C-alpha cells in the first residue's frame, strides 16, 4: 500500500529550487560546506515515517533519533541519520528534551 501521512500532518511543499544545488546526496556525494550549516546540530525525535521521494531527501521511521543541521524557512530541515544527510519536512520531527539516554 502507498505511504500515507497522518491525517493531522499537512503534505509538505516541494523543496524550493534554490536549495536543490546544495542538497547533499549522501555517502560519496556532494559534501556539506561549513557555510551551509546554519544551526548547531540539534537532537530530534522522528514523529512520523517519511519515505524519501527523491535523492537528497532522508527516509526516517517513527521514533528514530537524528540531528538537524539546518532549518530552512521553507519548512525543510537538513538532517543526518546513520551517516546519511538529507532533507525532511519540519513537522515530521520534534526536539528531544532532556538527556537522550533517558528517552
N, C-alpha and C positions, 0 to 999 in steps of 0.2 A: 504494500500500500504506500502511496506517496507520503512524504513527510508533511505533517500538518502542524502548524504552530498553535500554541494555546490560544483560545478564543480571546483572552484578555490582552494578548500581545499584538500590536499592530505590525503589519508587514513592514520591514524596513525599506527605506528608499534605496535606490541603487547607489553604489559608491560613486561619489562625484568624480567626474572625469579628471579634475586637477589632481586627484590623489592617485590615479592609476599608474603614472610613471614611477611613483615612489613605492608602489606595493611590493613588498618583499615576496619572493617566490619560494621561500622555504630553503631547505638544505641544498647547497650547490647553486642557488640562485642569487639574485641581487642581495647585496649586503646592506644592512642598515647603516646609514651615516649618522654620526653623533648629532647633527643639527636636526634630524628628523624625529628625535625622541624629545617630546615636549613636556613630559612629566616624569617624575621618579617612578620606577616600576611599583605598581600597587597590586597587592594580592586581592583577587576577586574570586567569588564562587559562581559557577555557572548555574543559572536558574532554569534554563530551557535548552534542550538539544538544538544545535544549529548545524545543518549539513551544508558544507561549503559548496555553493553553486558554480564556482569558477576558481581558477588559480588565483592565489593571493588572499583568499578567504581562509578562515580557520574553522575546521569542524570540531565541535565540542559536544560533550554529553553532560546531562544534568548532574550536578554535584561535584564536577571536576574543579580543581583549583588552577588558576592561571594568573599570569602577571600582565597587567595593562601597561603598555609602553607609551601610548599616545592616545589622547582623546580629541577627536576632530569635531568641530562644531556641527558637522553634517549629521552627527548621530552614530558615527562609526568609531570603534576603538581598535587600535592596533594592539594585539595581544600575542603572548608567547606561551606555548604549552609543549612540554617534552621536546624542546629544541626547534619547534616549528613556529614561524611567525606569520600571522595573517590577520585580516580584519573580521570583526564580529559586530553585530548590532548592539548598541549600548544597553538596550533593555534586556539583553539576554544574560547579563551578569551583574552582581552587586558586590560592593566592597566587603571584605571579611573583617569583622571587628574582633579584637582580642587575639591572643596567641593562636596561631594556626593549629598547633598540636592539640588544642582543646576542642576543635570543631567536632 
